[in-house]
Amino acid sequence: MDRVACWLMQQRQHRRNSLWHERSFPVLLGGNLLSRIGDGVHEFIFIITVLKVTDNRVTHAGIVYFFRFLPYLIFGPLGGALADRLSRRALMLVADLARMCITGVLCALLVSDSAGVLSLALTGMLMTVFRTIFQPAFQAAIPSLVRVDHLPTANALTQMVAETGGLVGPAMGAAALALGSPGEVLIFDALAYLVSALCVWRVSIPAGKTSGEGGKPTLRRLYGEFGQNIRGLLRKPQLFMAIAYSSVCIFLVGAALRILIPAMLKNNAYSDSVVGYAMSLTAFGAIVGAAAFIRVARDFSTPRLMFYWLLYGLVLSVLPVCVAHVAAILMGCFVLGSVGAFVDVVLPTNIHQLSTDANLGKNFSLFSTLANTGEALSGGLAGLLVLVSSVSMGVTLVGLLVASIAYVGRLKSGKAQGS
């Protein structure tokens, strides 16, 4: 009996010490899960609509994506500064409700068959504006809701939730297209943002340590704080390289994931459903990779991050070899997602560990600004690549460039770590 009682006490203590006992984080994560599933549906419908409106012309599709992410240049610096000053909970609430309304407008455009290149670009830009507000606030809130030793697991779960949205969303979108129009399918996305807002509303999230300091948060002051944080970042080579080199890699990868791979599948006579399944298997691979990786991961340093970027680039470069057979390309997408999960877990944990609470939002905002601006420019890169090579060769070139840049970053960060 004593052994049973002791075992029961150990189990109760283990549950108290588990991440799920920190109830605010699971509630926030649950809302984010529904929002991410809606995002997955949105992304699938968006790329299918863009390719339809542009008659599958990659260059024109790249222009739409360029304008979709362009607001990061203007609003990206503001999101992090606001997250370090104002209520992170309020910022996430506003962002979710605004994106619900914008998605409703896009639903109406699609149902009435009024969507064109201009309207798609405008709705995409507005979605980006509020994404720049939500994401730094969400990322900066995580360390205030979990214990330090739970932070890598929390980041892994956050990434698994994001990829679950990428897995379930496109698959749901592909299946739902058989039952309704694209506009009707997007209604789920709008409802998901509403549920996410309700979950955020239920959670108490501490404000940043710079909240209320430094006077009224005017645009000039917010941009000034962002610039000052960049100057401070230059004195932290490990953190600077993690953010800068990862942003360059994302610039390259964005061209492949958003445009080149879907276009490659379409050029090989695959249906829209196969494009959706490829996106879903990439996400499923990321979920499996994150779940397995967090059990063995102990090193979240910048050199280790660059190693995983190198591995990701090599896998991407050989993906076109698989395109001749549907089973092979779907398996290739799964492996690509699995390797990408290593990057997606190490990167935010690296930024969390090398930042302070006073600049955490600004560091994530800087990364989001660089990464998403690069993703916007990646549409232009995709267009340039198909002008000088085939779409499949463009995917290979992107993979080799990512591997090369990551190799240089690994060498430099290793030297900086040893000095």
C-alpha positions in Angstrom: 0.0 0.0 0.0 2.9 2.4 0.8 4.3 1.8 -2.6 1.0 2.5 -4.3 0.5 5.7 -2.2 4.0 6.8 -3.1 3.5 6.1 -6.8 0.2 8.1 -6.7 1.9 11.0 -5.0 4.7 11.0 -7.6 2.1 11.0 -10.4 0.2 13.9 -8.9 3.5 15.8 -8.5 4.4 15.0 -12.1 1.0 16.4 -13.2 1.6 19.6 -11.2 5.0 20.0 -12.8 3.8 19.4 -16.3 3.2 22.0 -18.9 -0.5 21.3 -19.0 -0.9 22.2 -15.4 -0.1 25.8 -16.4 -3.7 26.3 -17.6 -3.4 29.7 -19.2 -1.0 28.3 -21.9 -3.2 25.4 -23.0 -6.3 27.7 -23.3 -4.3 30.1 -25.5 -2.8 27.3 -27.5 -6.3 25.7 -28.0 -7.6 29.0 -29.5 -4.5 29.3 -31.6 -5.1 25.7 -32.9 -8.5 26.6 -34.3 -7.1 29.8 -35.7 -4.3 27.9 -37.4 -6.7 25.4 -39.0 -8.6 28.3 -40.4 -5.4 29.8 -41.7 -4.6 26.5 -43.4 -8.0 26.6 -45.2 -7.4 30.3 -46.0 -3.9 29.6 -47.5 -5.1 26.8 -49.7 -8.1 28.7 -51.0 -5.9 31.8 -51.5 -3.2 30.1 -53.6 -5.8 28.2 -55.7 -7.7 31.5 -56.3 -4.5 33.4 -57.1 -3.5 30.7 -59.7 -7.0 30.7 -61.1 -7.2 34.5 -61.4 -3.7 34.8 -62.9 -4.2 31.8 -65.3 -1.5 29.8 -63.4 1.2 32.5 -64.3 3.9 32.3 -61.7 5.1 35.8 -62.2 1.7 37.3 -61.7 1.1 35.1 -58.7 4.4 36.3 -57.3 3.2 39.9 -57.6 0.1 39.2 -55.5 2.2 37.6 -52.8 4.6 40.5 -52.9 1.8 43.0 -52.1 0.3 40.5 -49.6 3.4 40.7 -47.4 4.6 44.2 -48.2 3.0 45.7 -45.0 5.7 44.0 -42.9 8.1 46.8 -44.0 5.9 49.4 -42.4 4.0 47.8 -39.6 6.5 45.0 -38.7 8.6 47.3 -36.4 5.5 48.5 -34.6 4.2 45.1 -33.6 7.1 44.2 -31.4 7.4 47.7 -29.8 3.7 47.6 -29.0 4.0 44.1 -27.6 6.7 45.3 -25.2 4.6 48.3 -24.1 0.9 47.5 -24.2 -1.3 44.6 -23.1 -0.4 41.6 -25.2 -3.8 40.2 -24.6 -5.6 43.3 -26.0 -3.3 43.3 -29.0 -4.1 39.7 -29.8 -7.9 40.3 -29.3 -7.9 43.2 -31.7 -5.9 41.3 -34.3 -8.1 38.2 -34.2 -11.4 40.2 -34.5 -10.0 42.3 -37.4 -8.9 39.2 -39.3 -12.3 37.7 -38.8 -13.9 40.7 -40.5 -11.4 40.8 -43.3 -11.9 37.1 -44.0 -15.6 37.8 -44.1 -15.1 40.4 -46.8 -13.0 37.9 -48.8 -15.8 35.3 -48.5 -18.2 37.8 -50.0 -15.9 38.6 -52.9 -15.4 34.9 -53.7 -19.1 34.0 -53.4 -20.0 36.9 -55.7 -17.2 35.9 -58.1 -15.8 39.4 -57.7 -12.3 38.5 -56.6 -9.5 39.9 -58.8 -5.8 40.5 -58.6 -6.3 43.9 -56.9 -8.8 42.7 -54.3 -6.8 39.6 -53.5 -3.7 41.8 -53.0 -5.6 44.3 -50.8 -7.2 41.7 -48.5 -3.9 39.9 -48.2 -2.2 43.2 -47.2 -4.8 43.9 -44.5 -4.4 40.3 -43.1 -0.7 40.9 -42.9 -1.1 44.2 -41.0 -2.9 42.4 -38.2 -0.7 39.4 -38.3 2.2 41.8 -37.5 0.3 42.8 -34.4 -0.7 39.3 -33.3 2.5 37.3 -33.8 5.0 39.3 -31.6 2.4 39.6 -28.8 1.7 35.8 -28.9 5.4 34.8 -29.0 6.3 37.3 -26.3 3.5 36.0 -24.1 4.7 32.4 -24.0 7.6 32.9 -21.5 5.2 34.7 -19.1 2.8 31.7 -19.1 5.2 28.8 -18.7 8.2 27.9 -16.6 11.7 28.3 -18.0 12.3 24.5 -18.2 9.0 24.2 -20.1 9.9 26.8 -22.8 11.3 24.4 -25.4 8.3 22.1 -25.0 6.0 25.1 -25.3 7.7 26.2 -28.5 7.5 22.7 -29.9 3.8 22.5 -29.1 3.2 25.9 -30.6 4.9 24.8 -33.8 3.0 21.5 -33.8 -0.3 23.6 -33.5 0.8 25.7 -36.4 1.6 22.7 -38.5 -1.6 21.0 -37.5 -3.4 23.9 -39.0 -1.3 23.5 -42.2 -2.1 19.8 -42.2 -5.8 19.9 -41.4 -6.7 23.2 -43.1 -5.6 22.4 -46.7 -7.0 18.9 -46.5 -10.3 20.3 -45.2 -10.3 22.9 -47.9 -9.6 20.3 -50.6 -12.4 18.1 -49.4 -14.8 21.0 -48.8 -14.4 22.2 -52.4 -16.4 19.2 -53.5 -19.3 20.4 -51.4 -19.3 24.1 -51.8 -17.6 27.2 -53.4 -14.3 28.6 -52.1 -16.1 31.5 -50.5 -18.3 29.2 -48.5 -15.3 27.2 -47.4 -13.7 30.3 -46.0 -16.6 30.9 -43.6 -14.9 28.4 -41.3 -11.8 30.6 -41.2 -13.8 33.6 -40.1 -15.4 31.6 -37.3 -12.1 30.2 -36.2 -10.7 33.7 -35.6 -13.8 34.4 -33.4 -13.2 31.3 -31.2 -9.5 32.2 -31.0 -10.4 35.7 -29.7 -12.7 34.2 -27.1 -9.8 32.0 -25.9 -7.4 35.0 -25.7 -10.1 36.9 -23.7 -10.2 34.1 -21.1 -6.4 34.2 -20.5 -4.6 36.7 -18.2 -1.3 37.7 -19.9 1.3 39.9 -18.2 2.4 43.1 -20.1 6.0 43.6 -21.1 8.5 45.1 -18.6 8.7 48.3 -20.6 5.0 48.7 -20.4 4.1 52.3 -19.4 7.7 53.5 -19.6 9.2 56.1 -21.8 6.2 58.2 -22.3 3.3 57.9 -24.8 3.8 55.3 -27.5 3.9 57.6 -30.5 5.0 56.3 -33.9 8.3 58.2 -33.7 9.0 56.7 -30.3 8.1 53.2 -31.3 10.2 53.3 -34.4 13.0 54.8 -32.3 12.8 51.9 -29.8 12.9 49.4 -32.7 16.0 51.0 -34.2 17.7 51.2 -30.8 17.0 47.5 -30.3 18.6 46.7 -33.7 21.8 48.6 -32.7 21.9 46.6 -29.5 21.4 43.4 -31.4 24.5 44.0 -33.4 26.5 43.6 -30.2 25.0 40.1 -29.7 26.4 38.1 -32.7 24.7 34.8 -31.9 21.3 36.3 -31.7 21.9 38.5 -34.7 23.1 35.6 -36.9 20.1 33.5 -35.8 17.7 36.1 -36.9 19.5 37.5 -40.0 20.6 34.2 -41.5 17.2 32.5 -40.8 15.4 35.4 -42.5 17.5 35.0 -45.6 16.8 31.3 -45.7 13.1 32.0 -45.3 13.2 34.5 -48.2 14.5 31.6 -50.4 12.3 28.9 -49.0 9.2 31.1 -49.3 9.5 31.1 -53.1 9.6 27.3 -53.1 6.8 26.5 -50.6 4.3 29.2 -51.6 4.7 29.2 -55.4 7.3 27.0 -57.0 6.2 23.6 -55.5 2.5 24.2 -56.2 3.3 25.3 -59.7 5.7 22.4 -60.2 2.8 20.0 -59.3 0.4 21.8 -61.5 2.9 21.7 -64.4 3.1 17.9 -64.0 -0.7 17.7 -64.4 -1.5 17.1 -60.8 -5.0 18.2 -59.6 -5.7 20.9 -57.0 -6.5 18.2 -54.5 -2.9 16.8 -54.8 -1.5 20.3 -54.2 -3.6 20.4 -51.0 -2.5 17.0 -49.9 1.2 17.9 -50.5 0.8 21.0 -48.3 -0.9 18.8 -45.7 1.8 16.1 -45.7 4.5 18.8 -45.3 2.6 20.0 -42.2 2.1 16.4 -41.0 5.9 15.8 -41.3 6.5 18.9 -39.3 4.2 17.7 -36.5 5.9 14.3 -36.4 9.3 15.9 -36.6 8.6 18.4 -33.7 7.1 15.7 -31.5 10.2 13.4 -32.0 12.7 16.2 -31.9 11.7 17.7 -28.6 12.3 14.4 -26.8 16.0 14.4 -27.7 16.9 18.0 -28.3 19.2 19.6 -25.8 21.2 22.1 -28.0 19.3 25.2 -29.0 22.4 27.2 -30.0 22.9 29.2 -33.2 25.4 26.8 -34.7 22.9 23.9 -34.2 20.2 26.1 -35.8 22.4 26.6 -38.9 23.1 22.9 -39.2 19.3 22.2 -39.4 18.9 24.9 -42.0 21.7 23.2 -44.0 19.9 19.9 -43.8 16.6 21.4 -44.8 18.2 23.0 -47.9 19.7 19.7 -49.1 16.3 17.9 -48.7 14.6 20.7 -50.7 17.1 20.6 -53.5 16.3 16.9 -54.3 12.5 17.3 -54.0 12.0 17.7 -57.8 13.5 14.2 -58.3 10.3 12.8 -56.7 7.8 14.7 -58.9 7.3 11.9 -61.4 5.3 9.7 -59.0 2.6 11.0 -56.7 3.5 8.7 -53.8 7.2 9.9 -54.0 6.4 13.6 -54.1 4.0 13.3 -51.1 6.7 11.4 -49.2 9.3 14.0 -50.1 7.0 16.7 -48.8 6.6 14.7 -45.5 10.4 14.5 -45.1 10.8 18.2 -45.9 8.3 19.1 -43.2 10.0 16.8 -40.7 13.4 18.4 -41.2 11.8 21.9 -41.2 10.4 21.1 -37.7 13.9 21.0 -36.3 14.4 24.6 -37.4 11.0 25.7 -36.2 11.6 24.4 -32.7 15.2 25.6 -32.2 14.7 29.1 -33.7 12.1 30.6 -31.3 13.8 28.9 -28.3 17.1 30.4 -29.4 15.5 33.9 -29.5 13.8 33.4 -26.2 17.0 32.3 -24.5 19.1 35.1 -25.9 16.5 37.9 -25.3 15.2 39.7 -22.2 11.6 40.4 -21.4 12.1 44.1 -22.2 13.1 43.4 -25.8 11.5 40.0 -26.5 8.6 41.4 -28.5 11.0 43.6 -30.5 13.3 40.8 -31.3 10.4 38.6 -32.6 9.1 41.6 -34.4 12.5 42.1 -36.1 12.6 38.5 -37.1 9.0 38.6 -38.4 9.7 41.8 -40.3 12.8 40.4 -42.0 11.3 37.0 -42.6 8.0 38.1 -44.0 9.5 40.9 -46.0 11.7 38.3 -47.5 8.7 36.0 -48.1 7.1 38.9 -49.9 10.1 39.4 -52.1 10.3 35.6 -52.6 7.4 35.9 -55.1 9.6 38.0 -57.3 12.5 35.5 -56.9 10.1 32.7 -58.0 9.3 34.8 -61.1 12.9 35.4 -61.9 13.9 31.8 -61.5 11.2 30.5 -63.9 12.4 33.1 -66.5 15.9 31.5 -66.6 15.1 27.9 -65.7 12.3 25.4 -65.3 10.1 25.4 -62.2 11.6 22.2 -61.0 15.2 23.5 -61.5 14.1 26.6 -59.5 13.2 24.4 -56.5 16.6 22.7 -56.7 18.5 26.1 -56.9 16.6 27.4 -53.9 17.5 24.4 -51.9 21.2 24.6 -52.8 21.2 28.3 -51.9 19.7 27.7 -48.5 22.3 25.0 -47.8 25.1 27.2 -48.8 24.0 30.2 -46.7 23.4 27.9 -43.7 26.9 26.4 -44.1 28.4 29.9 -44.0 26.3 30.8 -41.0 27.3 27.6 -39.1 31.0 28.4 -39.6 30.6 32.1 -38.5 28.4 31.3 -35.5 30.7 28.5 -34.4 33.7 30.9 -34.5 31.7 33.6 -32.5 30.7 31.0 -30.0 34.3 29.9 -29.5 35.7 33.4 -29.1 
